[in-house]
Amino acid sequence: MALFKHKVKKDVLLLAMLGKGFFTQADLSVKSGLNRATISKIFNKPEKPVSYQTARKIAIATGKAVDELFTIG
């Protein structure tokens, strides 16, 4: 599984979630098809690498591009 060495832009992700009517991490979990623990790790450990598949699912669920939600770093 390919990993991004990217860091989540939490503020951008939160705004994207709100724009889609997702008010909790559980909402994002349901819409993205990712388990709640994965979403929690992304928010609580944003420096951890994220797989491309995970980043893409979040991007699709929020209507954003992967590079809008994650920075290289």
N, C-alpha and C positions, 0 to 999 in steps of 0.2 A: 504494500500500500504506500503510495507516494505521500510524503509529508510536506506541507508548506512550512517554511521556517518563518511564519507570519505571526503577527500579533493582532488580535482582534481590536477593532476600533469600537470599544464598548459604547461610547456615546452615539456613534453613528448607528450601531446595531440596535440600541434602545429606541432611537427615533424611528428607524425602519420598522421595528416591531409595533410601535404605537401607531404608525401610519397604516399598518395592516390590521389594526384592532387587536393586536396581541398584547395583553397586559401583564402576562406572567411568563416565566421560563417554561412552564407547563404548556401554555398556548403555543409557543414556538416549537416545543417538542412534538406536539400533535401535528402541527402544520408541516414541519420539516421531515417527520418520520424518524427523527432521532430520539434516543431514549433521554429521559430527564437528566440522568447522571452525566451524559455527554454535554448537554447544554450547560449544566451547572459547572462543569470543569472549564468550559470555554469562558464563562463569566468570572469564575473564581481564580483561575490560573491562566490569564490571557497570554502569558509568555510561552506556554507550552505549544509545541507544533500541532497543527491541525491537518488532517488528511484532506486532500483535494475533494474527495467525495463528500466529506462532512461540510466543508466550506461551501461547496456547490449547493448542497441541500438547503443550507441556511440562506444562501443568496436567492435561490428560487422561491423559498417560502416568504421572503421579505420583499421580493421584487427588485433586488439590488444586484449589482455585479459583485463578484468575489473581491475584486480589488477595491471596491468601495467599503467593504466591511473588514478587510484584513490588510495590514501593511507588511511589506517585506522587512524583516529585521531580525 
